Amino acid sequence: MEFISQPWTWYVAGPLIAIILLLMNYFGKGFGVSTNLETFCTIGGAGKVSDYFKKDWKNEVWSLLFVVGIIIGGYLSSTYLMPSEGIALNPETISELAELGFANAGESYLPSEIFATENMLSLKGFVILMSAGLLIGFGARYAGGCTSGHAITGLSSLQMPSLFAVIGFFIGGLLMTWFLIPLIF
């Protein structure tokens, strides 16, 4: 069963994000995923290893609902809101991706060269996932938050550290896209 055949447009998704952000701000909560991961680590007993995680996680129970919402929303959007057709990519982009080993570039949103189970369970896939996870975790902790927290909450509340973090995220993304991905694939 498919409800929508096109992704949500900016004029629907943008105001929904703004409304959620305003509600969270009204209730004194920040929007970001890394805080939720801190809560999970605290519940799991990470406070025994690091003083950073010695906090009362019961004050952050709302963030666990946030994670449940992310999981449910991801499932619903991938099952019912994902367009079935491929992505309209520039033919030059398709040929560049083919040179990197992406045989069916543009045919789906999640290329099988990265997201197929057999690729993720291979040694190369496992090393890439572990390295990426460690770098993302370190970067989010070092930057004082993740991309969603800085780009949505931090920039909308005019926080200068968030501006620097978002600039760093973009520079890192460009370096990854133009230099590291061609080396990996």
Salt bridges, closest charged atoms under 4 A:
GLU38 OE1 - LYS55 NZ 3.37
ASP51 OD1 - LYS54 NZ 3.11
